[in-house]
Amino acid sequence: SRRGARSSKSNSHLQFVSAPAVVDTMAVDAASGLPTLSMEEVAKHSTKEDCWVVLYGKAYDLTKFGKVHPGGAALIYDNAGKDATALFDPIHPKDIMDKLLKPSLTMGVVDPATIKEEHIAKPPAPKEKPKKAAAKPAGGQAVELEVEEFVKPPLAAMLNTFDFESVARETMEPQAWGYYSSGGDDEITLRDNHMAFQRITMRPRILVNVSEIDMNTSFLGATSSLPLYFTATALAKLAHPDGEVGIVRAAHKAGVPYMLPTLSSYTLDEMLAARLPGQQLFAQLYVNPERSRSEEYVKKLEDAGVKALFVTVDAPQLGRREKDMRNKFTQQGSDVQGDDEDAGEVDRSQGATRAISSYIDPGLCWDDVPWLKSITKMKVLLKG
């Protein structure tokens, strides 16, 4: 069970003692309590059936995890017995494996002096830009036309939100764009939402003194330079390497609160560490089927001084986003899915939405509201 998997953390060091092939022949790293391994030892585990991979100086047993890896099993198994940090680093946070895997699957700390050039996995060479088909003039020779690389316009040229959307379409990876831009099924509700906003009109107030305007306000115990906040969006690293950490910094610069997402690319500790003094945050919560995991997460938010908790209540099952499903999810999974990854319970075959839906409790109902209020002193809001 998930609870049983989590409870194994307290005796994870004892599990290493019972593995003489590792502990009896290797020293123990004093700082982490993990055995110190040579790269030669790691290289012995280089098959699909026995797959160890080194990431950021630690060796992990990814034999089972490879089957559910969001980037595909080949990326894991092709680098069995190697140091794959160079492949991993551009997308993932440094400690995600410690969050995703059971402690027993962290095999040890690798002695850097034993890592040789042949042990290091190399990133693939960048792909050449595609070329358009040859165009044949009326009376001349065929001319090969190269596709011009898209140049991102300066920020000052972005005049409205649709400008940002058009640039995102050109710059984001297909699976990331599919996740962010898609709606459920035939996207009828998505189109209706666009139309609903277009039906909103402003009622002008005439002969009002607007020589000095102050947009500052406060809500839910937080101050804001504008009557709005940055809402939570899952997997921000799909859009940019800075991910949620970049949004934390941007929110501070704009002087508005940011709602930290549960299903983030960066860890909660990393997002909180990006705060500047006095910065105020909200947090969004997807309730986990294993309630103790949600309680632990909420306590961490409260201890960090987060002002309000927004519980998502309209997504017991995330929608069937067909555009997203066609792309399939080949990027990083969420940081907080934890032991579900090791158990093979995360569906990677149908896009980012399906890949993160395993984290959400479909049984959440009105009877759970008293429980939500009991686990925190933060203001609790139910959100769609």
C-alpha positions in Angstrom: 0.0 0.0 0.0 1.0 3.6 -0.3 0.9 4.0 3.4 3.2 1.0 3.8 5.6 2.3 1.2 5.8 5.6 3.0 6.4 4.1 6.4 9.4 2.3 5.1 11.3 5.6 5.2 12.0 5.2 8.9 14.0 2.0 8.5 15.4 2.6 5.0 19.0 2.5 6.3 18.5 -0.9 7.8 17.6 -2.2 4.3 21.2 -1.3 3.1 22.7 -3.3 6.0 21.0 -6.4 4.6 22.7 -5.9 1.2 26.2 -7.3 1.7 27.1 -7.0 -2.0 26.9 -3.2 -1.6 27.6 -2.4 2.1 30.3 -5.0 2.9 32.6 -3.8 0.1 31.8 -0.1 0.1 32.4 2.7 2.6 29.5 4.7 3.9 29.0 8.4 3.1 28.9 10.2 6.5 26.7 13.1 5.4 23.9 11.1 3.8 24.2 7.7 5.6 24.3 6.1 2.2 27.0 3.6 1.0 29.7 5.1 -1.2 29.9 3.3 -4.6 32.4 3.3 -7.3 31.3 3.9 -10.8 32.6 0.4 -11.7 30.0 -1.1 -9.4 27.2 1.0 -10.9 28.3 0.0 -14.4 27.6 -3.7 -13.6 23.8 -2.8 -13.4 23.4 -1.9 -17.1 20.5 -3.9 -18.3 16.8 -3.4 -18.6 16.2 -6.0 -15.9 18.9 -4.5 -13.6 19.1 -0.8 -14.3 21.0 1.6 -12.1 21.4 5.3 -13.2 23.5 8.0 -11.6 21.9 11.4 -11.2 23.6 14.3 -9.3 26.1 12.0 -7.7 23.7 9.4 -6.4 22.9 6.0 -7.9 19.3 4.9 -8.2 17.7 1.6 -9.1 15.4 2.6 -11.9 14.5 -0.9 -13.1 10.8 -0.5 -12.4 10.6 3.3 -12.7 11.8 3.1 -16.3 8.5 1.6 -17.3 6.5 4.6 -16.2 9.1 7.3 -16.9 7.2 10.2 -18.6 10.1 10.7 -21.0 9.8 7.1 -22.1 11.5 3.9 -21.0 14.2 4.1 -23.6 15.8 7.2 -22.0 16.2 5.3 -18.8 17.3 1.9 -20.1 19.6 3.3 -22.8 21.6 4.9 -20.0 21.7 2.0 -17.5 24.9 1.9 -15.7 25.8 5.5 -16.6 25.8 8.9 -15.2 22.8 10.6 -16.9 22.9 13.9 -15.1 23.7 15.9 -18.3 20.5 14.5 -19.9 18.4 15.0 -16.8 19.4 18.5 -15.7 17.8 20.7 -18.3 14.3 19.4 -17.4 14.2 18.1 -13.8 14.9 19.5 -10.3 17.9 18.1 -8.6 16.1 16.2 -5.9 13.1 14.9 -7.7 14.3 11.2 -7.6 14.5 11.5 -3.8 10.8 12.6 -3.9 9.6 10.1 -6.5 11.3 6.9 -5.3 11.2 4.9 -2.2 14.4 5.4 0.0 15.4 1.7 -0.7 15.9 2.5 -4.4 18.6 5.1 -3.6 21.6 2.7 -3.8 24.3 5.1 -2.7 26.6 8.1 -3.3 29.0 7.6 -6.2 32.7 8.5 -5.7 33.3 11.2 -8.3 37.0 10.2 -8.7 35.8 6.9 -10.2 33.6 8.4 -12.9 35.4 8.2 -16.3 34.5 9.7 -19.7 32.9 6.5 -20.9 30.6 6.4 -17.9 28.9 9.8 -18.8 25.8 9.8 -21.0 26.0 12.5 -23.6 23.0 14.7 -24.7 22.0 14.0 -28.3 23.2 16.4 -31.0 20.7 19.2 -31.8 18.5 18.4 -34.7 18.9 20.4 -37.9 16.2 22.9 -38.7 13.7 21.5 -41.3 13.8 22.8 -44.8 10.8 23.6 -47.0 10.3 21.6 -50.2 12.1 22.9 -53.2 10.1 25.5 -55.1 10.3 25.4 -58.9 9.8 28.7 -60.7 7.9 28.8 -64.0 10.9 28.7 -66.2 13.8 28.0 -63.9 15.6 25.6 -61.7 14.2 24.4 -58.3 15.2 26.5 -55.4 15.5 25.1 -51.9 13.9 27.4 -49.3 15.1 27.2 -45.7 12.6 27.7 -42.9 13.4 30.8 -41.0 13.9 30.3 -37.2 11.2 32.0 -35.2 12.6 35.0 -33.3 10.8 35.8 -30.1 9.6 39.5 -30.1 10.6 41.9 -27.3 8.3 42.0 -24.3 7.3 45.5 -25.1 5.8 44.3 -28.4 3.3 42.1 -26.5 0.1 44.2 -26.4 -2.4 41.7 -25.1 -2.8 38.1 -23.9 -3.4 36.7 -27.4 0.1 38.0 -28.4 1.6 35.8 -25.7 -0.4 32.9 -26.9 0.8 33.2 -30.5 4.4 33.4 -29.3 4.0 30.4 -27.0 2.7 28.3 -29.9 5.9 28.9 -31.8 8.4 28.5 -28.9 7.0 25.7 -26.7 7.5 22.0 -27.3 4.5 20.3 -29.0 3.5 18.3 -25.9 3.8 21.4 -23.7 1.7 23.5 -26.0 -0.8 20.6 -26.3 -1.2 20.5 -22.5 -1.5 24.3 -21.9 -3.8 25.1 -24.9 -6.1 22.1 -24.9 -9.7 21.8 -23.6 -11.8 18.7 -22.9 -13.0 16.5 -25.8 -14.2 18.8 -28.7 -13.3 21.9 -26.7 -16.8 23.3 -26.8 -16.5 24.7 -23.2 -13.2 26.2 -24.0 -14.7 28.2 -26.9 -17.7 29.1 -24.8 -15.3 30.5 -22.2 -13.7 32.8 -24.8 -17.1 34.0 -25.8 -18.3 34.6 -22.2 -15.4 36.9 -21.6 -16.2 38.8 -24.8 -19.7 39.4 -23.5 -18.5 41.3 -20.4 -18.7 45.0 -20.9 -17.5 48.0 -18.8 -19.9 50.6 -17.5 -18.1 54.0 -17.8 -18.3 56.5 -14.9 -18.3 60.1 -16.3 -16.7 63.1 -14.7 -14.7 61.1 -12.2 -11.3 62.6 -11.1 -8.7 60.1 -12.4 -5.7 62.4 -12.2 -4.3 60.0 -9.5 -5.0 56.3 -9.6 -4.1 53.8 -6.9 -4.8 50.1 -7.8 -3.4 48.8 -4.5 -5.7 46.5 -2.6 -5.7 43.6 -0.1 -7.6 40.3 0.1 -7.3 37.1 2.1 -4.7 38.8 4.3 -2.4 39.6 1.4 -1.6 43.0 -0.1 -1.5 43.4 -3.9 -0.6 46.2 -6.4 -3.5 45.1 -8.5 -6.9 43.4 -7.7 -5.7 40.1 -9.0 -3.1 37.3 -8.3 -1.1 34.8 -10.3 -3.1 31.6 -10.2 -1.7 28.1 -10.0 -0.7 26.3 -13.2 0.7 22.7 -13.1 4.1 21.8 -14.6 5.4 25.3 -15.3 8.7 23.9 -16.4 7.0 22.6 -19.6 7.0 26.2 -20.7 10.3 27.5 -19.4 13.3 26.1 -17.4 12.7 28.6 -14.6 9.2 27.2 -14.1 7.5 28.1 -10.9 10.6 29.6 -9.4 10.5 32.2 -12.2 6.9 32.9 -11.5 7.6 33.5 -7.8 10.2 36.1 -8.8 7.8 37.7 -11.4 5.0 37.9 -8.8 7.2 39.7 -6.4 8.4 42.2 -9.1 4.7 42.8 -10.0 3.7 43.1 -6.4 0.9 40.5 -6.6 0.4 37.2 -4.7 1.2 33.9 -6.4 -0.8 30.7 -5.8 1.7 27.9 -5.6 0.5 24.8 -7.5 0.4 21.3 -5.9 1.5 19.7 -9.2 4.6 21.7 -9.7 7.8 21.1 -11.6 9.9 22.4 -8.8 9.7 21.2 -5.2 7.8 23.2 -2.6 11.1 23.9 -0.8 12.5 25.4 -4.0 9.5 27.6 -4.7 9.5 28.8 -1.1 13.3 29.5 -1.2 12.7 31.8 -4.3 10.6 34.2 -2.2 12.0 37.6 -1.3 11.5 39.1 2.1 7.9 40.1 2.8 6.5 38.3 -0.3 3.0 36.9 0.2 1.8 33.6 -1.3 -1.3 31.6 -1.6 -1.4 27.8 -2.4 -3.5 25.5 -4.4 -4.3 22.0 -3.2 -5.3 18.8 -5.1 -6.4 16.4 -2.3 -4.4 13.2 -2.5 -6.1 9.8 -2.2 -3.7 9.2 0.7 -4.9 12.0 3.0 -1.8 12.0 5.2 0.2 13.2 2.2 -2.1 16.2 1.8 -1.9 16.9 5.6 1.8 16.9 5.5 1.9 19.2 2.5 -0.6 21.6 4.0 1.3 21.8 7.3 4.5 22.7 5.3 2.5 25.5 3.6 1.2 26.9 6.9 4.6 26.7 8.6 6.0 28.7 5.6 3.5 31.5 6.2 1.3 30.9 3.2 -1.8 33.1 3.5 -4.7 31.0 2.0 -5.3 27.5 0.7 -7.4 27.1 -2.5 -8.8 23.6 -2.7 -9.6 22.5 -6.3 -13.0 20.8 -6.1 -14.2 20.6 -9.8 -11.6 18.1 -11.0 -12.3 14.6 -9.5 -11.0 13.4 -12.9 -9.1 15.7 -15.2 -10.7 16.1 -18.6 -10.2 14.1 -21.7 -7.9 16.5 -23.5 -7.6 14.9 -26.9 -5.0 17.3 -28.3 -2.8 16.7 -25.2 -3.4 12.9 -25.4 -2.2 12.8 -29.0 1.1 14.5 -28.1 1.5 12.1 -25.2 3.4 13.2 -22.1 7.1 12.9 -22.7 8.3 15.6 -20.3 8.8 15.6 -16.6 6.1 14.4 -14.3 4.9 16.3 -11.2 7.2 16.5 -8.3 4.7 15.3 -5.7 3.4 12.1 -7.2 5.8 10.2 -5.0 5.5 6.5 -4.5 2.8 6.2 -7.2 5.6 6.4 -9.7 7.4 3.3 -8.3 4.1 1.4 -8.1 3.5 1.9 -11.8 0.1 3.5 -11.2 0.7 6.7 -13.3 -0.8 6.6 -16.8 1.8 8.0 -19.2 0.1 7.0 -22.4 -2.5 9.7 -22.7 -0.8 13.1 -22.2 0.1 15.4 -19.4 -3.4 15.6 -18.0 -3.7 11.8 -17.5 -0.1 11.6 -16.2 -0.9 13.9 -13.3 -4.5 12.8 -12.6 -3.4 9.8 -10.5 -2.5 12.3 -7.7 -6.1 13.5 -7.3 -8.7 11.9 -5.0 -11.9 11.2 -7.0 -13.8 10.6 -3.7 -13.5 14.2 -2.5 -17.0 15.5 -1.4 -18.8 17.9 0.9 -18.3 15.5 3.8 -14.5 16.3 3.6 -14.9 20.1 4.1 -14.7 19.8 8.0 -11.6 17.7 7.6 -10.0 20.4 5.4 -10.8 23.1 8.0 -9.4 21.0 10.8 -5.9 20.5 9.3 -5.0 24.2 8.9 -5.4 27.6 10.4 -5.1 29.2 6.9 -8.1 30.6 5.2 -9.6 27.7 3.1 -11.4 28.4 -0.2 -13.1 26.0 -2.6 -12.1 26.8 -6.2 -12.9 25.6 -9.7 
